Amino acid sequence: MIRASAAPALDTARLTTAVRGGNVPTLLAVTYQLTGDRRWLDERYRPTRSRGMDDNQSGGLSPEVQDEIRAGFVEAVTDWAAGRAPAHALLEGEELMSLMDFVMGEPVPHEFGPMMGEIMGFTADEPARPAPASGMHLNALVIGAGAAGMLASHRLAEAGVEHLVLEKNTQVGGSWWENTYPGAGVDTPSYLYSYSFFQRDWSTHFGKRDEVQEYLEDFARAFDIDQRIRFGTEVTSATYDSAHQLWTVRATGTDGEESVFTANILISAVGLLNRPKIPPLPGLDRFSGTLFHSAQWPDDIDLAGKRVALVGAGASAMQIGPAIADNVASLTVFQRSPQWIAPNDVYFEPVGNDIHWLIDNVPLYYSWYRARLSWIFNDKVHPTLQVDPEWTEPELSINRTNHGHREFYTRYLTSQLDGRPDLIAKCLPDYPPFGKRMLLDNGWYAMLQKDNVDLVTHAVTQITEDGLTDDTGRQHRFDVIILATGFHTDRLLYPMDVVGRSGRTTREVWGEHDARAYLGITVPDFPNLFIMTGPNTALGHGGSFITMLECQIRYIMDVITQMADGDLGAVECRSDVCERYVESVDDAHSKMVWTHPGMNNWYRNEDGRVVAVLPWRIIDYWNMTRTADLGDYLTEEAVPKAE
């Protein structure tokens, strides 16, 4: 929304230069909203749809048309700064989504209207504000001070809920603090991998580790979150006390001393990607060189002139490889399965001062820029991930559109590896696109063609004193072995012992690798326990992890508000509600690409059940978590507290 008093003194000279760096479809949307002039909706100005996963900077329009849009934008913004009221200070419903259709160059389902309105700031997302209940002292413990735990702390503080955050590390940031490997960064646009209410002038379109960590530290300082964190405190167990409606949490400090904490409410924000998965290879302790997991990168490691093995070819490996290839004597990548890789023209590009200036000085630019990115990277691809049972080539793809994606990404691969049929054969996946999380090309294909890089498509079977052996029996000698082998994503809450009302732990309820939760948030037999980044809430089809966190904490805060309003001491998800939800999750996944037999992925457990990722669109989950229905819960009045 544009406020009537918002018009600043405008530097028109700077506006004229900044517009050259602006995203053309975004400029077009802002121009129409400021002027209401429908000539900007003429077919002449309609952008094309984005190609793959880029932000369609030019809109696919001719240079002449782009210049017309830029001129119109400068005039509209200049008039607004001079006092002209916006033609559409607020866009909602069909009006908003019709404009979204136009500037995206493709239909955007109009059911997305309310969510887009919230993303753009046209509708308010007021945080829950519970008042203290008469029969209880409402307080909470949050486990983890990464992006999820800090968001929980911020919302709890806004609501006046006393709480403490327990963090095993010595700084905020979670996985971002821990993962310091070269090339680490997000594969979601920086302006989506951000809290909706806390902006930053990102230096690159895809933020690198140090800047993401700095952003999270800035967030902690801005809202005094670090004042509510007990650092160096690793939770080992949490036990629910039914008689007193309390969680008792035990934690170990860096000095080995145990501390005990109690609270009505327990929020787990430990994340999925924080416990490194070390493959049980024989000989791990025999290697005479340096061996480590990518998430445990030594601060003092010097790879210059070293023979390096990179075991794994997933997301972390794809960032590490190009970052170290020019510094090592040799790099050998051990790849069990190739990845589908998408082009992106701005992966390494700076955002630039022009974009920063437009975001800071022009009404609506940030709103439209972020909304467009959210469509491109969120739910746009989701319909194409559904299996067509009549499709005639089910080994290679799952439907006609998915097959088109296969052809597009195959053309990109072959163009990047032109002249290297050996690498094309090794790098072309034999499973459908999106069967694993799509990765963005950060120079991977170029790296593979370097003289000092070798790609081995055989599994590692053992570690030896001077290297490793692959499954053909071939021995390889190395100075350094990097295990880019992922995390325990199917072992939720591991290694904590979380004990519910019945005395059973979550491992006993779920089994070791089969976590289940209603909305991925709440579990029968575990009252007042809320899980952020719980089972089936990671994003496989794209989108922002931060968006999911904001959905989850909104739901959690609504439950807490209703507890306070109703003087409730305990809320426990009903078993039948959770079972129906899990059945619907499994049924949806059974018809999607991630259960395709042609590949393995970290989304599935050892039994083949998808336990990590969301089967729904983000808009569906956004709607599911708007409000909490206490009819889904068993509730108890608060027990009086002893004086």
Secondary structure, DSSP 8 states (H G I E B T S, - for coil): ---TT------HHHHHHHGGGS-HHHHHHHHHHHH--GGGGSGGG------TTS--TTTT--HHHHHHHHHHHHHHHHHHHTT---TTS---HHHHHHHHHHHHTS---GGGHHHHHHHTTSS----------TT---EEEEE--SHHHHHHHHHHHHTT-EEEEE-SSSSS-THHHH---TT-B-SS-TTTSS-TT-----SBSS-BHHHHHHHHHHHHHHTTGGGGEE-SEEEEEEEEETTTTEEEEEEEETTS-EEEEEESEEEE---SSSSB-----TTTTT-SSEEEEGGG--TT---TT-EEEEE--SHHHHHHHHHHTTTSSEEEEE-SS---EE--TTSS-B--HHHHHHHHHSTTHHHHHHHHHHHHHTTTTGGGGB--TT-S-TTT-SSHHHHHHHHHHHHHHHHHTTT-HHHHHHHS-SS-TTSS--EE-SSHHHHHTSTTEEEE-S-EEEEETTEEEETTS-EEE-SEEEE---B-TTSTTTT-EEE-TTS-BHHHHH-SS----BTTTB-TT-TTEEETT-TT-B-SS---HHHHHHHHHHHHHHHHHHHHHTTEEEEEE-HHHHHHHHHHHHHHHTTBGGG-TT---TTB-TTS-B-SB-SS-HHHHHHHTSS--GGGEEEEE------
